[in-house]
Amino acid sequence: MSKFTVKNMNKFLLFKLPAAYFTGIRVSKITDDEVIAVVKHKWKNQNPFKSLYWAVQGMASELTTGVLVMKHINDSGKKISMLVTHQTGDFYKKATGKITFSCKDGNHIKEAIEKTIATKEGQVISMTSKGVNEQGVEVSSFTYQWSVKAK
C-alpha cells in the first residue's frame, strides 16, 4: 500500500506544514497524474479585501505539484532530491468560497525522474496548478519550476 494516500498527506500537512493545515488546505485526491487540494475562504485565511490571501493560494497550489513530485520519487525507489527553483503566479478573480487547486502534470515529472535516474544529471520541470471556484471559474494559476536530481 502506498503511503501517498489522502489521509496520510493531510497528516503530513499537520506535522510538517502546519501553516497550510491551519489555513484549511486539504488534499482531496492523489493519482499518478493528478493531485487536488481544496481550501475554503474563511476569516483565518483571508486578506483585507475579504478574499483568500494570495499566500494561502500559493501554499495550496505548491502542495499539488509537490505531492506529485514526492509520489513519483517514492514510486521510483531511488534517493532523489527535489527543490523549487522558480515560481510565478497569476490572479484572475477574487477567490471566495471553496477553491480547488489541481495539478495534472504527473506524467511530466515521472519522465524527469526517469531521466535523472538514467543520467544522474539534474532535471528541471515546470508544473502548473490552477485554482477554480465553485462555479468552475479560474481564480489563479501558479507555475512551479521543480529541480530533481538522483543522489
Rosetta constraint file for C-alpha pairs under 8 A:
AtomPair CA 3 CA 8 HARMONIC 6.58 0.50
AtomPair CA 4 CA 8 HARMONIC 6.38 0.50
AtomPair CA 4 CA 9 HARMONIC 6.45 0.50
AtomPair CA 4 CA 30 HARMONIC 7.33 0.50
AtomPair CA 4 CA 71 HARMONIC 6.40 0.50
AtomPair CA 5 CA 9 HARMONIC 6.13 0.50
AtomPair CA 5 CA 30 HARMONIC 6.75 0.50
AtomPair CA 6 CA 10 HARMONIC 6.22 0.50
AtomPair CA 6 CA 27 HARMONIC 5.86 0.50
AtomPair CA 6 CA 28 HARMONIC 6.01 0.50
AtomPair CA 6 CA 29 HARMONIC 6.21 0.50
AtomPair CA 6 CA 30 HARMONIC 6.54 0.50
AtomPair CA 7 CA 11 HARMONIC 6.36 0.50
AtomPair CA 8 CA 12 HARMONIC 6.09 0.50
AtomPair CA 9 CA 13 HARMONIC 6.26 0.50
AtomPair CA 9 CA 27 HARMONIC 6.73 0.50
AtomPair CA 10 CA 14 HARMONIC 6.49 0.50
AtomPair CA 10 CA 21 HARMONIC 7.60 0.50
AtomPair CA 10 CA 26 HARMONIC 6.04 0.50
AtomPair CA 10 CA 27 HARMONIC 6.18 0.50
AtomPair CA 11 CA 15 HARMONIC 6.46 0.50
AtomPair CA 12 CA 16 HARMONIC 5.53 0.50
AtomPair CA 12 CA 17 HARMONIC 7.04 0.50
AtomPair CA 13 CA 17 HARMONIC 4.55 0.50
AtomPair CA 13 CA 18 HARMONIC 5.78 0.50
AtomPair CA 13 CA 20 HARMONIC 6.55 0.50
AtomPair CA 13 CA 21 HARMONIC 5.41 0.50
AtomPair CA 14 CA 18 HARMONIC 4.79 0.50
AtomPair CA 14 CA 20 HARMONIC 7.85 0.50
AtomPair CA 14 CA 21 HARMONIC 5.31 0.50
AtomPair CA 14 CA 22 HARMONIC 7.70 0.50
AtomPair CA 17 CA 21 HARMONIC 6.53 0.50
AtomPair CA 18 CA 22 HARMONIC 5.93 0.50
AtomPair CA 19 CA 23 HARMONIC 6.23 0.50
AtomPair CA 20 CA 24 HARMONIC 6.67 0.50
AtomPair CA 20 CA 25 HARMONIC 5.61 0.50
AtomPair CA 20 CA 56 HARMONIC 7.21 0.50
AtomPair CA 20 CA 59 HARMONIC 6.33 0.50
AtomPair CA 20 CA 60 HARMONIC 7.35 0.50
AtomPair CA 21 CA 25 HARMONIC 5.47 0.50
AtomPair CA 21 CA 26 HARMONIC 6.99 0.50
AtomPair CA 23 CA 39 HARMONIC 7.89 0.50
AtomPair CA 23 CA 44 HARMONIC 6.48 0.50
AtomPair CA 23 CA 45 HARMONIC 5.53 0.50
AtomPair CA 23 CA 56 HARMONIC 7.08 0.50
AtomPair CA 24 CA 39 HARMONIC 5.56 0.50
AtomPair CA 24 CA 40 HARMONIC 6.77 0.50
AtomPair CA 24 CA 45 HARMONIC 7.88 0.50
AtomPair CA 25 CA 37 HARMONIC 6.69 0.50
AtomPair CA 25 CA 38 HARMONIC 5.76 0.50
AtomPair CA 25 CA 39 HARMONIC 4.65 0.50
AtomPair CA 25 CA 40 HARMONIC 7.75 0.50
AtomPair CA 25 CA 60 HARMONIC 6.21 0.50
AtomPair CA 26 CA 37 HARMONIC 5.42 0.50
AtomPair CA 26 CA 38 HARMONIC 5.49 0.50
AtomPair CA 26 CA 39 HARMONIC 6.52 0.50
AtomPair CA 27 CA 35 HARMONIC 7.51 0.50
AtomPair CA 27 CA 36 HARMONIC 5.93 0.50
AtomPair CA 27 CA 37 HARMONIC 4.15 0.50
AtomPair CA 27 CA 38 HARMONIC 6.43 0.50
AtomPair CA 27 CA 64 HARMONIC 7.88 0.50
AtomPair CA 28 CA 35 HARMONIC 7.73 0.50
AtomPair CA 28 CA 36 HARMONIC 5.57 0.50
AtomPair CA 28 CA 37 HARMONIC 5.41 0.50
AtomPair CA 28 CA 38 HARMONIC 6.78 0.50
AtomPair CA 29 CA 34 HARMONIC 7.58 0.50
AtomPair CA 29 CA 35 HARMONIC 5.46 0.50
AtomPair CA 29 CA 36 HARMONIC 5.01 0.50
AtomPair CA 29 CA 37 HARMONIC 7.12 0.50
AtomPair CA 30 CA 34 HARMONIC 6.04 0.50
AtomPair CA 30 CA 35 HARMONIC 4.61 0.50
AtomPair CA 30 CA 36 HARMONIC 6.71 0.50
AtomPair CA 30 CA 68 HARMONIC 7.98 0.50
AtomPair CA 31 CA 35 HARMONIC 6.33 0.50
AtomPair CA 32 CA 68 HARMONIC 7.24 0.50
AtomPair CA 32 CA 71 HARMONIC 7.65 0.50
AtomPair CA 32 CA 72 HARMONIC 7.53 0.50
AtomPair CA 32 CA 106 HARMONIC 5.75 0.50
AtomPair CA 32 CA 107 HARMONIC 7.55 0.50
AtomPair CA 33 CA 68 HARMONIC 7.58 0.50
AtomPair CA 33 CA 104 HARMONIC 5.46 0.50
AtomPair CA 33 CA 105 HARMONIC 6.05 0.50
AtomPair CA 33 CA 106 HARMONIC 3.91 0.50
AtomPair CA 33 CA 107 HARMONIC 5.88 0.50
AtomPair CA 34 CA 64 HARMONIC 7.92 0.50
AtomPair CA 34 CA 68 HARMONIC 7.09 0.50
AtomPair CA 34 CA 102 HARMONIC 6.87 0.50
AtomPair CA 34 CA 103 HARMONIC 5.48 0.50
AtomPair CA 34 CA 104 HARMONIC 4.27 0.50
AtomPair CA 34 CA 105 HARMONIC 6.60 0.50
AtomPair CA 34 CA 106 HARMONIC 5.95 0.50
AtomPair CA 35 CA 64 HARMONIC 5.14 0.50
AtomPair CA 35 CA 65 HARMONIC 7.30 0.50
AtomPair CA 35 CA 67 HARMONIC 7.06 0.50
AtomPair CA 35 CA 68 HARMONIC 6.56 0.50
AtomPair CA 35 CA 102 HARMONIC 5.71 0.50
AtomPair CA 35 CA 103 HARMONIC 5.57 0.50
AtomPair CA 35 CA 104 HARMONIC 6.81 0.50
AtomPair CA 36 CA 64 HARMONIC 6.02 0.50
AtomPair CA 36 CA 100 HARMONIC 6.85 0.50
AtomPair CA 36 CA 101 HARMONIC 5.60 0.50
AtomPair CA 36 CA 102 HARMONIC 4.42 0.50
AtomPair CA 36 CA 103 HARMONIC 6.71 0.50
AtomPair CA 37 CA 60 HARMONIC 6.25 0.50
AtomPair CA 37 CA 61 HARMONIC 7.62 0.50
AtomPair CA 37 CA 63 HARMONIC 7.53 0.50
AtomPair CA 37 CA 64 HARMONIC 6.35 0.50
AtomPair CA 37 CA 100 HARMONIC 5.88 0.50
AtomPair CA 37 CA 101 HARMONIC 5.23 0.50
AtomPair CA 37 CA 102 HARMONIC 6.50 0.50
AtomPair CA 38 CA 60 HARMONIC 7.29 0.50
AtomPair CA 38 CA 98 HARMONIC 6.87 0.50
AtomPair CA 38 CA 99 HARMONIC 5.69 0.50
AtomPair CA 38 CA 100 HARMONIC 4.46 0.50
AtomPair CA 38 CA 101 HARMONIC 6.11 0.50
AtomPair CA 39 CA 60 HARMONIC 7.48 0.50
AtomPair CA 39 CA 98 HARMONIC 5.77 0.50
AtomPair CA 39 CA 99 HARMONIC 5.46 0.50
AtomPair CA 39 CA 100 HARMONIC 6.67 0.50
AtomPair CA 40 CA 96 HARMONIC 7.49 0.50
AtomPair CA 40 CA 97 HARMONIC 5.51 0.50
AtomPair CA 40 CA 98 HARMONIC 4.17 0.50
AtomPair CA 40 CA 99 HARMONIC 6.08 0.50
AtomPair CA 41 CA 45 HARMONIC 6.36 0.50
AtomPair CA 41 CA 46 HARMONIC 6.50 0.50
AtomPair CA 41 CA 51 HARMONIC 6.63 0.50
AtomPair CA 41 CA 52 HARMONIC 5.34 0.50
AtomPair CA 41 CA 95 HARMONIC 7.43 0.50
AtomPair CA 41 CA 96 HARMONIC 5.35 0.50
AtomPair CA 41 CA 97 HARMONIC 5.15 0.50
AtomPair CA 41 CA 98 HARMONIC 6.23 0.50
AtomPair CA 41 CA 99 HARMONIC 7.61 0.50
AtomPair CA 42 CA 46 HARMONIC 6.17 0.50
AtomPair CA 42 CA 52 HARMONIC 7.60 0.50
AtomPair CA 43 CA 50 HARMONIC 7.99 0.50
AtomPair CA 45 CA 52 HARMONIC 5.96 0.50
AtomPair CA 45 CA 53 HARMONIC 5.97 0.50
AtomPair CA 45 CA 56 HARMONIC 6.78 0.50
AtomPair CA 46 CA 50 HARMONIC 5.64 0.50
AtomPair CA 46 CA 51 HARMONIC 5.19 0.50
AtomPair CA 46 CA 52 HARMONIC 4.52 0.50
AtomPair CA 46 CA 53 HARMONIC 4.85 0.50
AtomPair CA 47 CA 51 HARMONIC 5.78 0.50
AtomPair CA 47 CA 52 HARMONIC 6.16 0.50
AtomPair CA 47 CA 53 HARMONIC 4.75 0.50
AtomPair CA 47 CA 54 HARMONIC 7.94 0.50
AtomPair CA 50 CA 96 HARMONIC 7.85 0.50
AtomPair CA 51 CA 94 HARMONIC 6.01 0.50
AtomPair CA 51 CA 95 HARMONIC 5.26 0.50
AtomPair CA 51 CA 96 HARMONIC 5.21 0.50
AtomPair CA 52 CA 56 HARMONIC 6.85 0.50
AtomPair CA 52 CA 57 HARMONIC 7.04 0.50
AtomPair CA 52 CA 94 HARMONIC 7.64 0.50
AtomPair CA 52 CA 95 HARMONIC 5.25 0.50
AtomPair CA 52 CA 96 HARMONIC 6.08 0.50
AtomPair CA 53 CA 57 HARMONIC 6.66 0.50
AtomPair CA 54 CA 58 HARMONIC 6.18 0.50
AtomPair CA 55 CA 59 HARMONIC 6.15 0.50
AtomPair CA 56 CA 60 HARMONIC 6.22 0.50
AtomPair CA 57 CA 61 HARMONIC 6.07 0.50
AtomPair CA 57 CA 131 HARMONIC 7.76 0.50
AtomPair CA 57 CA 140 HARMONIC 7.87 0.50
AtomPair CA 58 CA 62 HARMONIC 5.93 0.50
AtomPair CA 58 CA 89 HARMONIC 7.83 0.50
AtomPair CA 58 CA 142 HARMONIC 7.24 0.50
AtomPair CA 59 CA 63 HARMONIC 6.02 0.50
AtomPair CA 60 CA 64 HARMONIC 6.59 0.50
AtomPair CA 60 CA 101 HARMONIC 6.61 0.50
AtomPair CA 61 CA 65 HARMONIC 6.78 0.50
AtomPair CA 61 CA 101 HARMONIC 5.78 0.50
AtomPair CA 61 CA 102 HARMONIC 7.22 0.50
AtomPair CA 61 CA 103 HARMONIC 7.76 0.50
AtomPair CA 61 CA 129 HARMONIC 5.32 0.50
AtomPair CA 61 CA 130 HARMONIC 7.12 0.50
AtomPair CA 61 CA 131 HARMONIC 7.42 0.50
AtomPair CA 61 CA 142 HARMONIC 6.54 0.50
AtomPair CA 62 CA 66 HARMONIC 5.92 0.50
AtomPair CA 62 CA 129 HARMONIC 7.42 0.50
AtomPair CA 62 CA 142 HARMONIC 7.84 0.50
AtomPair CA 62 CA 144 HARMONIC 7.19 0.50
AtomPair CA 63 CA 67 HARMONIC 5.89 0.50
AtomPair CA 64 CA 68 HARMONIC 6.60 0.50
AtomPair CA 64 CA 101 HARMONIC 7.09 0.50
AtomPair CA 64 CA 102 HARMONIC 6.17 0.50
AtomPair CA 64 CA 103 HARMONIC 5.63 0.50
AtomPair CA 64 CA 129 HARMONIC 6.79 0.50
AtomPair CA 65 CA 69 HARMONIC 6.46 0.50
AtomPair CA 65 CA 103 HARMONIC 5.90 0.50
AtomPair CA 65 CA 105 HARMONIC 7.77 0.50
AtomPair CA 65 CA 127 HARMONIC 6.36 0.50
AtomPair CA 65 CA 128 HARMONIC 7.25 0.50
AtomPair CA 65 CA 129 HARMONIC 6.84 0.50
AtomPair CA 65 CA 144 HARMONIC 7.54 0.50
AtomPair CA 66 CA 70 HARMONIC 6.10 0.50
AtomPair CA 67 CA 71 HARMONIC 5.92 0.50
AtomPair CA 68 CA 72 HARMONIC 6.22 0.50
AtomPair CA 68 CA 105 HARMONIC 7.86 0.50
AtomPair CA 68 CA 106 HARMONIC 5.96 0.50
AtomPair CA 68 CA 109 HARMONIC 7.56 0.50
AtomPair CA 69 CA 73 HARMONIC 6.16 0.50
AtomPair CA 69 CA 82 HARMONIC 7.71 0.50
AtomPair CA 69 CA 106 HARMONIC 7.69 0.50
AtomPair CA 69 CA 109 HARMONIC 6.35 0.50
AtomPair CA 70 CA 74 HARMONIC 6.06 0.50
AtomPair CA 71 CA 75 HARMONIC 6.08 0.50
AtomPair CA 72 CA 76 HARMONIC 6.14 0.50
AtomPair CA 72 CA 106 HARMONIC 7.84 0.50
AtomPair CA 72 CA 109 HARMONIC 7.25 0.50
AtomPair CA 72 CA 110 HARMONIC 5.97 0.50
AtomPair CA 72 CA 113 HARMONIC 7.43 0.50
AtomPair CA 73 CA 77 HARMONIC 6.79 0.50
AtomPair CA 73 CA 78 HARMONIC 6.79 0.50
AtomPair CA 73 CA 79 HARMONIC 7.53 0.50
AtomPair CA 73 CA 80 HARMONIC 6.46 0.50
AtomPair CA 73 CA 113 HARMONIC 6.98 0.50
AtomPair CA 74 CA 78 HARMONIC 7.24 0.50
AtomPair CA 76 CA 113 HARMONIC 7.81 0.50
AtomPair CA 76 CA 114 HARMONIC 7.98 0.50
AtomPair CA 78 CA 117 HARMONIC 7.81 0.50
AtomPair CA 78 CA 150 HARMONIC 7.28 0.50
AtomPair CA 79 CA 150 HARMONIC 6.04 0.50
AtomPair CA 79 CA 151 HARMONIC 5.66 0.50
AtomPair CA 80 CA 148 HARMONIC 6.47 0.50
AtomPair CA 80 CA 149 HARMONIC 5.37 0.50
AtomPair CA 80 CA 150 HARMONIC 4.29 0.50
AtomPair CA 80 CA 151 HARMONIC 5.53 0.50
AtomPair CA 81 CA 147 HARMONIC 7.96 0.50
AtomPair CA 81 CA 148 HARMONIC 5.53 0.50
AtomPair CA 81 CA 149 HARMONIC 5.34 0.50
AtomPair CA 81 CA 150 HARMONIC 6.46 0.50
AtomPair CA 81 CA 151 HARMONIC 6.92 0.50
AtomPair CA 82 CA 146 HARMONIC 6.76 0.50
AtomPair CA 82 CA 147 HARMONIC 5.63 0.50
AtomPair CA 82 CA 148 HARMONIC 4.64 0.50
AtomPair CA 82 CA 149 HARMONIC 6.86 0.50
AtomPair CA 83 CA 146 HARMONIC 5.62 0.50
AtomPair CA 83 CA 147 HARMONIC 5.26 0.50
AtomPair CA 83 CA 148 HARMONIC 6.75 0.50
AtomPair CA 84 CA 144 HARMONIC 6.63 0.50
AtomPair CA 84 CA 145 HARMONIC 5.72 0.50
AtomPair CA 84 CA 146 HARMONIC 4.56 0.50
AtomPair CA 84 CA 147 HARMONIC 6.27 0.50
AtomPair CA 85 CA 144 HARMONIC 7.66 0.50
AtomPair CA 85 CA 145 HARMONIC 5.57 0.50
AtomPair CA 85 CA 146 HARMONIC 5.95 0.50
AtomPair CA 85 CA 147 HARMONIC 6.56 0.50
AtomPair CA 86 CA 144 HARMONIC 5.89 0.50
AtomPair CA 86 CA 145 HARMONIC 4.98 0.50
AtomPair CA 86 CA 146 HARMONIC 7.45 0.50
AtomPair CA 87 CA 142 HARMONIC 7.12 0.50
AtomPair CA 87 CA 143 HARMONIC 5.64 0.50
AtomPair CA 87 CA 144 HARMONIC 4.53 0.50
AtomPair CA 87 CA 145 HARMONIC 6.17 0.50
AtomPair CA 88 CA 142 HARMONIC 5.63 0.50
AtomPair CA 88 CA 143 HARMONIC 5.33 0.50
AtomPair CA 88 CA 144 HARMONIC 6.71 0.50
AtomPair CA 89 CA 140 HARMONIC 7.13 0.50
AtomPair CA 89 CA 141 HARMONIC 5.70 0.50
AtomPair CA 89 CA 142 HARMONIC 4.25 0.50
AtomPair CA 89 CA 143 HARMONIC 6.44 0.50
AtomPair CA 90 CA 140 HARMONIC 5.46 0.50
AtomPair CA 90 CA 141 HARMONIC 5.27 0.50
AtomPair CA 90 CA 142 HARMONIC 6.36 0.50
AtomPair CA 91 CA 139 HARMONIC 5.94 0.50
AtomPair CA 91 CA 140 HARMONIC 4.32 0.50
AtomPair CA 91 CA 141 HARMONIC 6.64 0.50
AtomPair CA 92 CA 138 HARMONIC 6.95 0.50
AtomPair CA 92 CA 139 HARMONIC 4.93 0.50
AtomPair CA 92 CA 140 HARMONIC 5.61 0.50
AtomPair CA 93 CA 138 HARMONIC 7.32 0.50
AtomPair CA 93 CA 139 HARMONIC 4.59 0.50
AtomPair CA 93 CA 140 HARMONIC 7.15 0.50
AtomPair CA 94 CA 139 HARMONIC 6.50 0.50
AtomPair CA 95 CA 99 HARMONIC 7.02 0.50
AtomPair CA 95 CA 133 HARMONIC 6.98 0.50
AtomPair CA 95 CA 139 HARMONIC 5.90 0.50
AtomPair CA 96 CA 133 HARMONIC 7.27 0.50
AtomPair CA 97 CA 133 HARMONIC 6.83 0.50
AtomPair CA 97 CA 134 HARMONIC 6.98 0.50
AtomPair CA 98 CA 133 HARMONIC 5.96 0.50
AtomPair CA 98 CA 134 HARMONIC 5.97 0.50
AtomPair CA 99 CA 131 HARMONIC 6.06 0.50
AtomPair CA 99 CA 132 HARMONIC 5.48 0.50
AtomPair CA 99 CA 133 HARMONIC 4.65 0.50
AtomPair CA 99 CA 134 HARMONIC 6.67 0.50
AtomPair CA 100 CA 130 HARMONIC 7.93 0.50
AtomPair CA 100 CA 131 HARMONIC 5.32 0.50
AtomPair CA 100 CA 132 HARMONIC 5.36 0.50
AtomPair CA 100 CA 133 HARMONIC 6.46 0.50
AtomPair CA 100 CA 134 HARMONIC 7.92 0.50
AtomPair CA 101 CA 129 HARMONIC 6.06 0.50
AtomPair CA 101 CA 130 HARMONIC 5.30 0.50
AtomPair CA 101 CA 131 HARMONIC 4.22 0.50
AtomPair CA 101 CA 132 HARMONIC 6.56 0.50
AtomPair CA 102 CA 129 HARMONIC 5.18 0.50
AtomPair CA 102 CA 130 HARMONIC 5.61 0.50
AtomPair CA 102 CA 131 HARMONIC 6.75 0.50
AtomPair CA 103 CA 127 HARMONIC 7.20 0.50
AtomPair CA 103 CA 128 HARMONIC 5.86 0.50
AtomPair CA 103 CA 129 HARMONIC 4.43 0.50
AtomPair CA 103 CA 130 HARMONIC 6.81 0.50
AtomPair CA 104 CA 128 HARMONIC 7.72 0.50
AtomPair CA 104 CA 129 HARMONIC 7.64 0.50
AtomPair CA 105 CA 109 HARMONIC 6.64 0.50
AtomPair CA 105 CA 127 HARMONIC 5.97 0.50
AtomPair CA 105 CA 128 HARMONIC 7.25 0.50
AtomPair CA 106 CA 110 HARMONIC 6.13 0.50
AtomPair CA 107 CA 111 HARMONIC 6.36 0.50
AtomPair CA 108 CA 112 HARMONIC 6.42 0.50
AtomPair CA 108 CA 125 HARMONIC 7.29 0.50
AtomPair CA 109 CA 113 HARMONIC 6.12 0.50
AtomPair CA 109 CA 125 HARMONIC 6.67 0.50
AtomPair CA 110 CA 114 HARMONIC 6.21 0.50
AtomPair CA 111 CA 115 HARMONIC 6.16 0.50
AtomPair CA 112 CA 116 HARMONIC 6.21 0.50
AtomPair CA 112 CA 123 HARMONIC 5.89 0.50
AtomPair CA 112 CA 124 HARMONIC 7.33 0.50
AtomPair CA 112 CA 125 HARMONIC 6.93 0.50
AtomPair CA 112 CA 148 HARMONIC 7.48 0.50
AtomPair CA 113 CA 117 HARMONIC 6.18 0.50
AtomPair CA 113 CA 123 HARMONIC 7.58 0.50
AtomPair CA 113 CA 148 HARMONIC 6.82 0.50
AtomPair CA 113 CA 149 HARMONIC 7.70 0.50
AtomPair CA 113 CA 150 HARMONIC 7.92 0.50
AtomPair CA 114 CA 118 HARMONIC 6.23 0.50
AtomPair CA 115 CA 119 HARMONIC 6.00 0.50
AtomPair CA 115 CA 120 HARMONIC 7.82 0.50
AtomPair CA 115 CA 121 HARMONIC 7.89 0.50
AtomPair CA 115 CA 123 HARMONIC 7.43 0.50
AtomPair CA 116 CA 120 HARMONIC 4.93 0.50
AtomPair CA 116 CA 121 HARMONIC 5.22 0.50
AtomPair CA 116 CA 122 HARMONIC 5.78 0.50
AtomPair CA 116 CA 123 HARMONIC 6.09 0.50
AtomPair CA 116 CA 148 HARMONIC 7.15 0.50
AtomPair CA 116 CA 149 HARMONIC 5.68 0.50
AtomPair CA 116 CA 150 HARMONIC 5.63 0.50
AtomPair CA 117 CA 121 HARMONIC 7.83 0.50
AtomPair CA 117 CA 149 HARMONIC 7.73 0.50
AtomPair CA 117 CA 150 HARMONIC 5.55 0.50
AtomPair CA 120 CA 149 HARMONIC 6.75 0.50
AtomPair CA 120 CA 150 HARMONIC 5.49 0.50
AtomPair CA 120 CA 151 HARMONIC 7.42 0.50
AtomPair CA 121 CA 149 HARMONIC 6.16 0.50
AtomPair CA 121 CA 150 HARMONIC 7.13 0.50
AtomPair CA 122 CA 147 HARMONIC 6.63 0.50
AtomPair CA 122 CA 148 HARMONIC 5.58 0.50
AtomPair CA 122 CA 149 HARMONIC 4.25 0.50
AtomPair CA 122 CA 150 HARMONIC 7.14 0.50
AtomPair CA 123 CA 147 HARMONIC 5.60 0.50
AtomPair CA 123 CA 148 HARMONIC 5.33 0.50
AtomPair CA 123 CA 149 HARMONIC 6.32 0.50
AtomPair CA 124 CA 145 HARMONIC 6.57 0.50
AtomPair CA 124 CA 146 HARMONIC 5.60 0.50
AtomPair CA 124 CA 147 HARMONIC 4.42 0.50
AtomPair CA 124 CA 148 HARMONIC 6.45 0.50
AtomPair CA 125 CA 145 HARMONIC 5.58 0.50
AtomPair CA 125 CA 146 HARMONIC 5.33 0.50
AtomPair CA 125 CA 147 HARMONIC 6.50 0.50
AtomPair CA 126 CA 143 HARMONIC 6.52 0.50
AtomPair CA 126 CA 144 HARMONIC 5.58 0.50
AtomPair CA 126 CA 145 HARMONIC 4.38 0.50
AtomPair CA 126 CA 146 HARMONIC 6.27 0.50
AtomPair CA 127 CA 143 HARMONIC 5.55 0.50
AtomPair CA 127 CA 144 HARMONIC 5.31 0.50
AtomPair CA 127 CA 145 HARMONIC 6.38 0.50
AtomPair CA 127 CA 146 HARMONIC 7.49 0.50
AtomPair CA 128 CA 141 HARMONIC 7.03 0.50
AtomPair CA 128 CA 142 HARMONIC 5.63 0.50
AtomPair CA 128 CA 143 HARMONIC 4.29 0.50
AtomPair CA 128 CA 144 HARMONIC 6.33 0.50
AtomPair CA 129 CA 141 HARMONIC 5.84 0.50
AtomPair CA 129 CA 142 HARMONIC 5.36 0.50
AtomPair CA 129 CA 143 HARMONIC 6.43 0.50
AtomPair CA 130 CA 138 HARMONIC 6.90 0.50
AtomPair CA 130 CA 139 HARMONIC 7.87 0.50
AtomPair CA 130 CA 140 HARMONIC 5.99 0.50
AtomPair CA 130 CA 141 HARMONIC 4.37 0.50
AtomPair CA 130 CA 142 HARMONIC 6.40 0.50
AtomPair CA 131 CA 138 HARMONIC 5.69 0.50
AtomPair CA 131 CA 139 HARMONIC 5.64 0.50
AtomPair CA 131 CA 140 HARMONIC 5.12 0.50
AtomPair CA 131 CA 141 HARMONIC 6.04 0.50
AtomPair CA 132 CA 136 HARMONIC 5.40 0.50
AtomPair CA 132 CA 137 HARMONIC 5.19 0.50
AtomPair CA 132 CA 138 HARMONIC 4.17 0.50
AtomPair CA 132 CA 139 HARMONIC 5.41 0.50
AtomPair CA 132 CA 140 HARMONIC 7.18 0.50
AtomPair CA 133 CA 137 HARMONIC 5.48 0.50
AtomPair CA 133 CA 138 HARMONIC 6.50 0.50
AtomPair CA 133 CA 139 HARMONIC 6.63 0.50
